[in-house]
Structure formats: C-alpha cells, structure tokens
Amino acid sequence: MTRAHRFLAYDLGAESGRAVLGILEGGSISLKVIHRFRTEGLFMLGVRQWDVTRIYEEMIFGLDQCVREYGPDLDGIAVDTWGVDFGLLASDGMVLGNPRHYRDKANEGMQDYAFSLVPREEIYKATGIQFLPFNSVYQLLSYKKNRAPVLDVADTLLLMGDLFAYLLSGCKACEYTNASTTQMLDPTTRTWNEPLIEKLGLPRNLLLDPVSPGTVLGPIRPDIAEQTGVNPNVPIIATASHDTASAVAAVPVADSSDDWAYLSSGTWSLLGAELDAPHVSEGSLAEDFTNEGGVENKIRFLKNIFGLWLVQECRRSWEHADGASLDYGELTEQAAASKPFNGCIDLDDERLIAPEDMPTLIQTLCREAGLPAPETRGAILRCALESLALKYRTTLRKLDGLLGRTTGRLHIIGGGVQNKLLNQMTADACGIPVVTGPIEATALGNIGVQAMGVGVISDLAELRAAIRRSVTLEEYEPQNTEAWDALDQ
C-alpha cells in the first residue's frame, strides 16, 4: 500500500498568510490549515514595507504547530507569495532591512524615468510583461535613481518567495515564475534580458539565474529543525513561488485542448489563458497583456485587474469609522439588495492602487464619469462588483481577439470563489458558463508542484486530475446577458 505523502505550503498573500498541510493519498489531496496570520505591510519612516521578521516568526510558529499536531516527517516545504517585491542580502547573507511594499510611493514616476532610458515598446518587446507602476524593474530603478546606499552593499536580490525559502533553507535561488513578474526576464529564453538590464543601468550582479518550479533547494536549516522538532532532512522546495502560478497550476481542467480561460480572484483579479509560448505583439502591447511564467514552462498570458481589493478597502474604511468588525457576507447581501447598474468605475484608474478612503474614491470616480454616485454601503459595493464583472467581460473579449479564439468556459479560482454574487455577475456579463473552485487553488498548486519536484506526481495533467478528485466545483450559467449587452450600446 502506497503511503500518504505530506507537504507543508506557506501561502503568503498581501493581506494574510497561512501554513497549510497537504496530504496526498489515493490520488487526491486533502488540506488542513495549521495557522493563519496577518501579512499586511506597515509604515515606518514614511516607507510602506513588509515586516519580514514578523512574517518569519509566524511561519516558524506554523511549522511548530504542524509538528506538534502531525509529527516531524514531511515530504517537502515551500513558499508562494505575491509578485514583484524583493529583499536584498549582504555578502554575509544577512537581510538588508525590510523589503519595500509594491504600493509604496517611491515607485511613482519610475515608469516615465524608465521610458526616458528605453522606449516603452522596446521594454515590452524584451519582456512581454504588462506595465504596472510597481513592477520590480521600476522598484529597482527607484533605488538606483535615488542613490539608495543599500545598493552599494547588496550582494543578492531575492523575490519574496525566494527570500522566505532562503530563510528556511539557507539556499539562495531565483524561481522562474516569480522572476517573470519583474519585467526584466526574456519570455522566450526564460533568462534575464541582459541588453535591457544594461540599458537601464541596473545591477545585473544582484540577479541569480532562474530555476524551474519544483527545484529542491536543500534541507531545512538545522537551527529551525532543532527549534521546531521537524525532521532535519525535510527538503525546502522552490514551488511555483508566484501565487498566481501556483493557483493556475490548480485549475481543474480535464482537457487542455479546449479553449478555456482562468480568473484568479482575490485581492487582485488575474484573467488569462495558459499558452505553450509567449504572445508578444503590437496588439498585446496595446491591450497591456502580460506573459508570465507557469509550471512546465507554460506561459500565463493574462491581464492584472484590481480585484476584491476594492471590497477589502471599503470594509477597512467602514470598520475604522465604526470601530467594529464587519462581515463580508453581510456586506455582499447589502450589495445584492441594491439597485443594479446604478454606477460604474474605470478600473484602470491608478488612484485605486492605494487610496486613503476607497468608498469616497468610488463615489468620486462615478461623478467624474457623469454617473450618479452610490450613497449606501450596499450600493457602493454593488458598483464595485459590477465594475469588476464588466471589466472581466471586456478583458475576456480582448483576450479572445488577440488569440483568435472564442473562450467557451471560464474557471474562477481562489478566495473570490466565495462571492457568489460576483460569480453570477461574471457569468452574465461574459455570457459563458463559469466554473468555480477550488477556493484553495494556490495552496493546492503549491503542494502539487512540491509533489512534482520530489517525483510523487508525474506532471501537470496528473496534478490537475488529483485536484478534480479532491474538490467540489460549482457551475454558474449565464442568466441575464441582455442587461450587460445593453451596456455596450
């Protein structure tokens, strides 16, 4: 009888993180959440940054709890995180302060500075990556332009997933899927674009050559093993360390030859298709689509869209005003009861990146568009959700136009699966069936890629088959497409 295999996944998002134990047995994967904790950034000396030491402390606590509850033996441990952000190491391996948060204001103006050195079209042709003001390349340019002393002593740049894997293993590595978010990687060769880096005057010596997802880095650090009681031979694995790459690996498609699309729904919405090769064209540049790395050298051809960040920030503002916690479910019910199509906002407006007051900004954007401003909390949230669904509709149509195809089914994965109102809006707006699940796509993908790395799962197709056996999916059929079609008139 084949034994059960156990993997610990650290799934770190921009708002919260979890330590999740995955048990692979009988061709399916079951999950047990060991520890949940906050990851959100902090302001210190006017800089928005990540509290690495606190997150690390929470991770060690989660490992300790896992050992206490389930014993010391694991087949692997891996970390997935958000993209673009990075930490810097000194030559002795010490971390040089907290990494900057991608929403920090130091990134402002850096795109224009980059374009003064290398034309926008040339940067896109070299990388195939969507222009976002906080991409790693602009963050690094900010350090350079402002002559940050930290660059003078830095020896290595590690993206966030690689940084935490390094803290667990002592092994420095640069995992491919997260490296692809930097806007410095060549999408065809899957190596650093040396000419672009040189033209921008960036320190190439800080960048390690990328490794494939599933690479075994080495055993856990002896001091962590002694502190937690975990087996000292447990390997730390470079999973698909960009959380969306792990999530897309968990899309439960049975036949990859079908024209399907995915929507990773969380703080960010990422809508796209899985390709065998990058799609870099004048059209994809004009529509600002990105070519990020995936498992088995797949390309995640997608567009980043402001997602449930809108809802999260509204809730945060209202909780601050009320001095009490608010339930997402109750807020969604208020949105469902509100009048439909009573306002809409432009989700390409950069003011949405880090507003001080999201509800007020949504009202302002409606007024600027010549639309009535929603007044109640339910109306504000309904405006946000309908704006998201409409953006999904237009983005999907642009995706199909670029690829010369017609998407027949949209898979929604991630935490946004729980918002049934938005799911039905999306089916109605896009006019195609929507399949939701798994909610825990990122953790499942993280664990599945670990299993691929140690030979327990053979390939991506087998991983997706295991996930189909492991989760319950829900389907939404389009019901009210006429109302959405009318918005195009």
Order of alpha helices (4+ residues) and beta strands (2+ residues): beta-beta-beta-beta-beta-alpha-beta-beta-alpha-alpha-alpha-alpha-beta-alpha-beta-alpha-alpha-beta-beta-alpha-beta-alpha-beta-beta-alpha-beta-beta-alpha-alpha-alpha-alpha-beta-alpha-beta-alpha-alpha-beta-alpha
